[in-house]
């Protein structure tokens, strides 16, 4: 799945429907903790939003903000 070293990999049980149909409630995701810079637009990243860990598609915006996007079209984007 990845070329990262095992010590940088963790698993996260997914809850909720915001990333459906790509990631479903109850799926187990592998998170690569070595990736810290948004160097790929619109890819799925694990990040903190407030005090909550989320999986979202991230897009770095020209003004320096980051847009958090859900795959579920019923969930609004956040900046």
N, C-alpha and C positions, 0 to 999 in steps of 0.2 A: 504493500500500500504506500510505502514511503521509504525514502533513503535516510531518514533521520535516525539518530541513535536511539535505542530503546529507552534510555533514561529520560528522554524528552517527550515520550508518548504516554498519554493518560487516556482513560476512557470516561465517557460521560453519558449517563442515561438521559435520553431526550424526553421532555415533557411538553405537551401543548401541540397546537396545530398551526402555528405561524409559518412554519417552513414546509408544510404539505403542498404539493405531493412529493417533494424531494426527500424530506426527512419526516418520518411519521412518529406520532406519540408512541413511546416505548422502544424506539430504535436505540441502539448503542452506537455512539460515535467515537472515533479515535481522534484525539486532539494532539497536535504537534506544538508543544510549548516552546520550541526553538524559533518559531516564526513570530517575530515581534514587529515587523514593519509591513505596512500594507503596500506590497509591491505587485499585487495582481488585483486588478479592478473586478468587481462583481463576483468574486469568488466567495465561498462560505468560510467565515472566520468565527472562532470562539472569542468573545470579548465580554467585558463587563459593561452593563448599562445600568447606572446607579449602583446598587449593591447586588445586582442579579447577573449571573452568568447567562449569556445568550449565544445562540448560533444564528448568524445573519449574514446575508451578502453585504459586503462593505464596498463603498465607493468613496474614494478621496475626492473632495470637491475643490475647485480652484481657490476658494476663499480660506482653505485650511480646515474646514469642518469635514466630518465624515457622515455619509448617509448610510443608515442601517435599513436594509430592505428585506422584506419577507417574501417568500415564494407564494404564499397564500394571498390572493388578490383582495381578500376581505380584511387584510391587516395593513394599516397605513405605514408608510415610511416614516422614519425618525431621523433627525439631524443632530 
